[in-house]
Amino acid sequence: MPLTAEDIKLINEIVEQRVKDIKVTREEFNLLRDLIIKMSEQLSYTEVRLTRLEEIIIKFDERITRLEEVIVKLSERITKLEEITLKLDERITRLEEIVIKLDERITRLEERIERLEEIIIKLDERITKLEERTTRLEEVIVKLDERITKLEERIERLEEIIIKLDERITRLEEIVIKLDERITKLEERTTRLEEVVVKLDERITKLEEAVQRLAEFQLKTEESLRRLESELTIKIGALGARWGIGSEFAFREALKGILAERGYQVESFLKFDTEGFVFGKPDQVEIDLIIKDSKIAAIEIKSSLNKADLATFNRKVLFYERSTGKAVSEKIAVSPFIDPRGTKDLAKKLEIKIYTSPEQVKFEQESEQE
């Protein structure tokens, strides 16, 4: 605590008395007064440091309290561990880490206490020096001794706090022992659960085999449904185009899409026939081509097919060969509805392969491989 006005007054009286006794000069008196003021400041600084030390001890006690709360929460989590057997090892590891951290904190606490003792020793050295330098100020030294007594009382309180901390650590060790016993029981329960899991695994294996058989059957069923759906789509589209419900162009584009899904890229050849070779008069000629492995196949996609369509398709092929100088290796017609009046006979004569579904389309190379 800082010097009061009475203390300063008393010091001044002593100094003045000593000045009269030894007949000091004015300069020496001022020097002595400055020395006293400096000593007062040093004592104030020492008190501030002691106050900070008390604050650090209080904060340390608060951290220990929070540590106890963490340990309580840890105990609750260990209780939940009984329900979550799969994470037992991980939580045990975390518990060990917490105990290690607790041990590290205790070590740091001991280091801090040692540093406090060193500080106290240094403070005691300073007080000794102050006693040597203030031999002539006996009353002030008495008050300083009282302050040192208070400091010793604070140190005693600090020792009491440390003792309580040691007791808390002892309780924590007891909690850890109890936790270890509970973990042992959990391990026994885990062993029993593992036996149950083995039996369940055997039953699951049998179920998986049954599910695999069902999955294979389902895949076959889905494949059959996809084929049926494709055929129905083609039939319905062809009927729509035939009876004016949908356009012929839309039907042709739909079948091209199905062929593309099977890996066949359909390209269009478009050129104006100035001689009228195909239709008997000059007109635009369009023919669809499939090019694969440097071989060209001409393909005609119609919602319905008759002899006139085949004759026109054959002339388109000849027109393409004459125009490009490239030979067509195959002629293919795809239509879900074939006119029964001689259409197939004419197709055979013109070497045109007829398919009722794009899934049936095969190149000459694929047929040979099969």
C-alpha positions in Angstrom: 0.0 0.0 0.0 1.3 3.6 -0.7 2.7 5.9 2.0 0.2 8.1 3.7 0.6 11.8 4.4 1.3 11.0 8.0 4.1 8.6 7.0 5.7 11.2 4.7 5.4 13.8 7.4 7.0 11.5 9.9 9.8 10.8 7.6 10.4 14.5 6.9 10.6 15.1 10.7 13.1 12.4 11.1 15.1 13.6 8.2 15.0 17.2 9.5 16.1 16.0 13.0 18.9 14.0 11.4 19.9 17.0 9.4 20.1 19.1 12.5 22.2 16.5 14.2 24.7 15.9 11.5 24.5 19.4 10.0 23.9 18.3 6.5 23.8 20.7 3.6 20.7 21.6 1.7 21.9 19.5 -1.3 22.3 16.4 0.8 18.9 16.9 2.2 17.3 17.0 -1.3 19.2 13.9 -2.3 17.9 12.1 0.8 14.4 13.2 0.1 14.6 11.9 -3.6 15.9 8.6 -2.3 12.9 8.3 0.0 10.5 9.1 -2.8 12.2 6.5 -5.0 11.9 3.9 -2.2 8.1 4.7 -1.9 7.7 4.2 -5.7 9.6 0.9 -5.5 7.3 -0.3 -2.7 4.2 0.7 -4.7 5.6 -1.2 -7.6 6.2 -4.2 -5.4 2.6 -4.0 -4.1 1.2 -3.9 -7.7 3.2 -7.0 -8.6 1.9 -8.8 -5.6 -1.7 -7.8 -6.6 -1.1 -9.2 -10.1 0.3 -12.4 -8.5 -3.0 -12.7 -6.5 -5.0 -12.2 -9.7 -3.0 -14.9 -11.5 -3.6 -17.3 -8.6 -7.4 -16.5 -8.8 -7.4 -17.2 -12.5 -5.5 -20.4 -12.0 -8.1 -21.5 -9.5 -10.9 -20.7 -12.0 -9.1 -22.8 -14.7 -8.9 -25.7 -12.2 -12.7 -25.2 -11.6 -13.3 -25.4 -15.4 -11.1 -28.4 -15.5 -13.4 -30.1 -12.9 -16.4 -29.2 -15.1 -14.6 -30.8 -18.1 -14.0 -33.9 -16.1 -17.7 -34.0 -15.0 -18.7 -33.7 -18.7 -16.2 -36.4 -19.6 -17.9 -38.7 -17.0 -21.3 -38.1 -18.7 -19.8 -38.9 -22.1 -18.3 -42.1 -20.7 -21.9 -43.0 -19.5 -23.2 -42.6 -23.0 -20.3 -44.8 -24.1 -22.2 -47.8 -22.9 -24.8 -47.2 -25.7 -22.2 -46.6 -28.4 -19.9 -49.6 -28.3 -18.5 -49.0 -31.8 -16.7 -45.8 -30.7 -15.4 -47.2 -27.4 -11.7 -47.2 -28.5 -11.8 -43.6 -29.8 -13.3 -42.3 -26.6 -10.8 -44.2 -24.4 -8.0 -42.6 -26.4 -9.5 -39.2 -25.9 -9.8 -39.9 -22.1 -6.1 -40.8 -22.1 -5.2 -37.6 -23.9 -7.2 -35.6 -21.4 -5.4 -37.3 -18.5 -2.1 -36.6 -20.2 -3.1 -32.9 -20.7 -4.1 -32.8 -17.0 -0.7 -34.1 -16.1 0.9 -31.5 -18.3 -1.2 -28.8 -16.7 -0.2 -30.0 -13.2 3.4 -29.9 -14.4 3.0 -26.4 -15.6 1.3 -25.5 -12.3 4.3 -26.8 -10.4 6.6 -24.8 -12.7 4.5 -21.7 -12.0 4.8 -22.3 -8.3 8.6 -22.6 -8.6 8.6 -19.3 -10.5 6.5 -17.7 -7.8 9.0 -19.0 -5.2 11.9 -17.5 -7.2 10.0 -14.2 -7.4 9.4 -14.3 -3.7 13.1 -15.0 -3.2 14.0 -12.1 -5.4 11.5 -9.9 -3.6 13.1 -10.9 -0.3 16.5 -9.8 -1.7 15.1 -6.5 -2.7 13.6 -6.0 0.7 17.1 -6.8 2.2 18.6 -4.2 0.0 16.0 -1.7 1.0 16.7 -2.4 4.6 20.4 -1.7 4.0 19.7 1.5 2.1 17.1 2.8 4.6 19.0 2.1 7.8 18.3 5.6 9.0 14.6 5.3 8.4 13.7 2.8 11.2 10.0 3.6 11.4 9.6 3.2 7.7 11.4 -0.1 7.9 8.9 -1.3 10.6 6.0 -0.5 8.2 7.8 -2.3 5.4 8.2 -5.3 7.8 4.4 -5.3 8.3 3.9 -5.3 4.6 6.2 -8.3 4.3 4.2 -10.0 7.0 1.1 -9.5 4.9 2.9 -10.9 1.9 3.8 -14.0 3.9 0.1 -14.4 4.8 -0.7 -14.2 1.1 1.9 -16.9 0.4 0.3 -19.0 3.1 -3.1 -18.6 1.4 -1.4 -19.6 -1.9 -0.1 -22.7 -0.2 -3.6 -23.6 1.0 -4.9 -23.2 -2.5 -2.2 -25.5 -3.8 -3.2 -28.1 -1.1 -6.8 -27.9 -2.2 -5.6 -28.3 -5.8 -3.7 -31.5 -4.8 -6.9 -32.8 -3.2 -8.8 -32.2 -6.4 -6.2 -34.0 -8.4 -6.5 -37.0 -6.0 -10.3 -37.0 -6.5 -9.7 -36.9 -10.3 -7.4 -40.0 -10.0 -10.2 -41.8 -8.1 -12.6 -40.9 -10.9 -10.2 -42.2 -13.5 -9.9 -45.5 -11.6 -13.7 -45.9 -11.6 -13.8 -45.1 -15.3 -11.2 -47.8 -15.9 -13.5 -50.3 -14.1 -16.5 -49.2 -16.2 -14.4 -49.6 -19.3 -13.5 -53.2 -18.3 -17.2 -54.0 -18.0 -17.9 -52.4 -21.4 -15.2 -54.5 -22.9 -16.9 -57.6 -21.6 -20.2 -56.4 -23.0 -18.5 -55.7 -26.3 -17.2 -59.2 -26.5 -20.7 -60.5 -26.1 -21.9 -58.1 -28.7 -19.2 -59.3 -31.1 -20.5 -62.8 -30.8 -24.0 -61.6 -31.6 -22.7 -59.6 -34.6 -21.0 -62.7 -36.0 -24.3 -64.5 -35.9 -26.0 -61.5 -37.5 -23.3 -61.4 -40.2 -24.0 -65.0 -41.1 -27.7 -64.2 -41.4 -27.0 -61.1 -43.4 -24.8 -63.1 -45.8 -27.6 -65.4 -46.5 -30.0 -62.5 -47.0 -27.5 -60.9 -49.4 -27.3 -64.1 -51.5 -31.1 -64.1 -51.7 -31.2 -60.4 -52.6 -28.5 -61.0 -55.3 -30.7 -63.6 -56.8 -33.7 -61.2 -56.7 -31.6 -58.4 -58.2 -30.6 -60.7 -61.1 -34.2 -61.6 -61.7 -35.1 -57.9 -61.5 -32.5 -56.9 -64.1 -33.8 -59.5 -66.5 -37.3 -58.3 -65.9 -36.3 -54.6 -66.4 -34.5 -55.6 -69.7 -37.6 -57.3 -71.0 -39.7 -54.3 -70.0 -37.2 -51.9 -71.8 -37.4 -54.0 -74.9 -41.2 -54.1 -74.7 -41.4 -50.3 -74.0 -39.1 -49.6 -77.0 -41.2 -51.8 -79.3 -44.5 -50.2 -78.1 -43.0 -46.7 -78.6 -42.0 -47.5 -82.1 -45.4 -49.1 -82.9 -47.3 -46.2 -81.4 -45.1 -43.6 -83.2 -45.6 -45.4 -86.4 -49.4 -45.6 -86.0 -49.4 -41.9 -85.2 -47.4 -41.0 -88.3 -49.4 -43.4 -90.4 -52.8 -42.0 -89.4 -51.8 -38.3 -89.2 -51.6 -38.1 -85.4 -47.8 -37.4 -85.5 -45.3 -36.4 -88.2 -43.2 -38.8 -90.3 -40.2 -36.6 -89.5 -40.7 -37.0 -85.7 -41.0 -40.8 -86.1 -37.8 -41.0 -88.1 -35.9 -38.8 -85.6 -37.1 -41.0 -82.7 -35.8 -44.2 -84.5 -32.5 -42.4 -85.3 -32.1 -41.7 -81.6 -32.6 -45.4 -80.7 -30.0 -46.4 -83.3 -27.6 -43.8 -81.9 -28.0 -45.4 -78.4 -26.9 -48.7 -80.0 -23.8 -47.1 -81.3 -24.9 -46.3 -84.9 -24.4 -42.7 -86.1 -27.0 -41.8 -88.7 -25.9 -39.1 -91.2 -28.0 -37.5 -94.0 -26.9 -37.0 -97.6 -28.8 -34.2 -99.4 -28.5 -33.3 -103.1 -30.8 -31.9 -105.8 -31.6 -34.4 -108.6 -31.6 -32.2 -111.7 -32.3 -35.1 -114.1 -35.3 -36.5 -112.2 -33.7 -39.9 -111.8 -35.3 -40.7 -108.4 -38.8 -39.1 -108.5 -39.3 -38.8 -112.3 -38.8 -35.0 -112.0 -36.1 -32.7 -110.7 -36.4 -32.7 -106.9 -34.4 -32.7 -103.7 -33.1 -36.2 -102.7 -32.3 -37.1 -99.1 -30.9 -40.4 -97.9 -29.8 -41.5 -94.5 -26.4 -43.3 -94.2 -24.7 -45.3 -91.5 -20.9 -45.3 -91.7 -18.9 -47.9 -89.7 -15.4 -49.2 -90.2 -15.1 -47.4 -93.6 -18.3 -49.2 -94.8 -21.4 -47.4 -95.8 -24.9 -48.7 -95.3 -28.0 -46.8 -96.6 -31.0 -46.9 -94.3 -34.6 -46.0 -94.9 -36.8 -45.3 -91.9 -40.6 -45.3 -92.5 -43.7 -45.5 -90.4 -45.0 -48.0 -92.9 -43.3 -49.6 -95.9 -44.6 -50.8 -99.3 -43.2 -51.7 -102.7 -43.2 -48.1 -104.0 -41.2 -47.0 -101.0 -38.6 -49.8 -101.6 -38.3 -48.8 -105.3 -37.8 -45.2 -104.4 -35.2 -46.1 -101.8 -33.3 -48.3 -104.3 -33.2 -45.3 -106.7 -31.9 -43.1 -104.0 -29.1 -45.5 -103.3 -28.1 -45.6 -107.0 -28.3 -41.8 -107.2 -26.0 -41.5 -104.1 -23.5 -43.9 -105.7 -23.5 -42.1 -109.0 -23.1 -38.7 -107.3 -20.3 -39.6 -104.8 -18.6 -42.5 -106.5 -18.8 -44.4 -103.3 -20.3 -47.9 -103.1 -23.1 -48.8 -100.6 -22.3 -52.2 -98.9 -25.8 -52.7 -97.4 -29.3 -51.4 -97.9 -31.5 -51.4 -94.8 -35.2 -50.5 -94.3 -36.7 -50.1 -90.8 -40.5 -50.0 -90.4 -42.9 -51.5 -87.9 -45.6 -52.0 -90.5 -44.8 -53.9 -93.8 -47.3 -54.0 -96.6 -47.9 -57.7 -97.1 -48.6 -57.3 -100.8 -45.2 -58.4 -102.3 -43.1 -56.0 -100.3 -40.8 -58.6 -98.8 -40.4 -60.3 -102.2 -39.3 -57.0 -103.8 -36.9 -56.4 -100.9 -35.3 -59.7 -101.5 -35.0 -59.0 -105.2 -33.4 -55.6 -104.5 -31.2 -57.0 -101.7 -32.8 -54.7 -99.1 -32.8 -56.0 -95.5 -36.1 -55.2 -93.7 -36.3 -54.8 -89.9 -39.4 -54.0 -87.9 -37.4 -52.6 -84.9 -34.2 -50.7 -84.6 -33.0 -53.2 -82.0 -32.9 -55.8 -84.8 -30.6 -53.8 -87.1 -27.3 -55.6 -87.7 -24.4 -54.8 -90.1 -23.0 -57.4 -92.4 -19.8 -57.6 -90.2 -21.8 -58.2 -87.0 -23.9 -61.0 -88.7 -20.7 -62.7 -89.7 -19.2 -62.5 -86.2 -22.3 -64.0 -84.7 
